[in-house]
Amino acid sequence: HATRCFDPQDFLNHGILPRSCVRAQLFDRLRQTLPRSISNTRWQKVIAAYRHHPFVRARDNEPESDGPFGFLAPPPVTHFLAGGETIVDLATAYRSEFGNDTLFSCYLGATRPCFVKFRRDEADGSALHHAIEYLWRMTRDDSVDDGLAVFVGNGTTIPAKAIVKVIIVEQRPKMVATRRRQRNQAVD
């Protein structure tokens, strides 16, 4: 499960919850990261704009969109480490209300990218199919897209006892070194 978290211990204590179960808590935590000068009235306008967005309403009507989601391997899903759909949609609503990206900046500053490794004990034919196809493509050096190796929880919590570990992704130093190399190559 690729995501960002305020506290990695939350996964070990509560498991991986569906989007519908964490949304209110996420909104509360995000509100706490914002400057105090933002009134509750304006914050509620942001929440209302988020809830009325067509993509959000469509996802809310599809049980399979409630998650949680999991992937067999991290490489194809690293873009989720910047923020999931809920955050991106809420940040868009915030930008419409305030004309800036403060919400997204505060979110990135208050959270850490991570992979949550979990175990599934139940038989799941769909997951087995994805695993076999993933391995087949990897042995052929075929590309692996995000949707291929996915576990969809359909609104069911992955319990805390199934969490194997939370791996914090420290990506900034590597990114800085890569950018320096790219700049130096451009100068040469």
Sequence and secondary structure as in RCSB ss.txt:
>XXXX:A:sequence
HATRCFDPQDFLNHGILPRSCVRAQLFDRLRQTLPRSISNTRWQKVIAAYRHHPFVRARDNEPESDGPFGFLAPP
PVTHFLAGGETIVDLATAYRSEFGNDTLFSCYLGATRPCFVKFRRDEADGSALHHAIEYLWRMTRDDSVDDGLAV
FVGNGTTIPAKAIVKVIIVEQRPKMVATRRRQRNQAVD
>XXXX:A:secstr
 EEEES THHHHHH B  HHHHHHHHHHHHHHHS TTS HHHHHHHHHHHHTSHHHHHHHT GGGG  EEES SG
GGGGGGG  HHHHHHHHHHHHHHSS HHHHHHHHH EEEEEEE   S  HHHHHHHHHHHHHHHTT    TTTTE
EE TT  B GGGEEEEEE   HHHHHHHHHHHHHHHH 
